[in-house]
């Protein structure tokens, strides 16, 4: 699928505000697929939705969003196995502490 979505359209697909996507871009954990350098408009592809799912997982596991960068490769794609492994360890630690 080569269709690009505007920030507003993409935010609607995922059920968040546009500002959330702007924030994720600003802190470096989720970059648009394309940015028009003349207008500054950001465009996303449907195949990027799984990255937002990984960000949601970080939030659910209590992993700080800023540390999400350490789970991504140079292209911004998350290493899901490492993320899940660390999330599992964090959950186990929380359970033990309780």
C-alpha positions in Angstrom: 0.0 0.0 0.0 1.6 3.2 -1.2 -1.1 5.6 0.1 0.1 8.4 2.4 -2.1 9.7 5.2 -2.0 13.2 6.6 -1.3 13.6 10.3 -5.0 14.2 11.0 -6.0 11.1 8.9 -3.4 8.9 10.6 -4.3 10.1 14.1 -7.9 9.2 13.4 -6.9 5.7 12.2 -5.1 5.1 15.5 -7.6 7.1 17.7 -5.3 9.8 19.0 -4.9 13.5 18.7 -2.6 15.0 16.0 -0.6 16.5 18.8 0.3 13.0 20.0 1.9 12.2 16.7 3.7 15.6 16.7 5.0 14.8 20.2 6.2 11.4 19.2 8.1 12.9 16.3 9.6 15.6 18.5 11.0 13.1 21.0 12.3 10.9 18.2 10.2 7.7 18.7 7.9 7.9 15.7 8.9 9.7 12.5 6.5 10.3 9.5 7.2 8.3 6.4 7.5 11.6 4.5 7.8 15.2 5.3 7.2 18.0 2.8 10.1 20.3 3.5 8.4 23.3 1.9 5.2 23.1 4.0 6.4 21.0 7.0 3.4 18.7 6.5 4.0 15.1 7.7 2.7 12.1 5.9 2.4 8.5 7.2 1.8 5.0 5.7 -0.6 2.4 7.0 2.4 0.0 7.6 3.6 2.3 10.3 0.6 1.5 12.6 2.5 -1.4 14.2 5.0 1.1 15.6 2.2 3.0 17.3 1.1 -0.4 18.7 4.7 -0.9 20.1 4.5 2.6 21.7 1.2 1.7 23.3 2.8 -1.5 24.6 5.6 0.6 26.2 3.0 2.8 27.9 1.1 -0.3 29.2 4.3 -1.9 30.5 5.4 1.3 32.2 8.5 1.7 29.9 9.1 5.5 29.6 8.5 6.8 26.1 11.9 8.4 25.9 13.6 5.0 26.3 11.6 3.7 23.3 14.4 5.2 21.1 16.8 2.6 22.6 14.5 -0.2 21.2 14.5 1.1 17.7 16.9 0.6 14.8 18.4 3.4 12.8 15.2 3.6 10.7 13.0 3.9 13.7 11.6 0.4 13.6 11.2 -1.2 17.0 12.9 -4.4 18.0 9.7 -6.0 19.4 11.3 -9.1 20.9 13.7 -7.1 23.0 10.9 -4.7 24.0 8.7 -7.6 25.0 11.5 -9.3 26.9 12.3 -6.1 28.9 8.6 -5.5 29.5 8.2 -9.0 30.9 11.2 -8.5 33.2 9.7 -5.2 34.3 6.3 -6.7 35.0 7.9 -9.6 37.0 9.9 -7.1 39.1 6.7 -5.1 39.8 4.9 -8.3 40.8 7.8 -9.3 43.2 7.8 -5.8 44.7 4.0 -6.1 45.4 
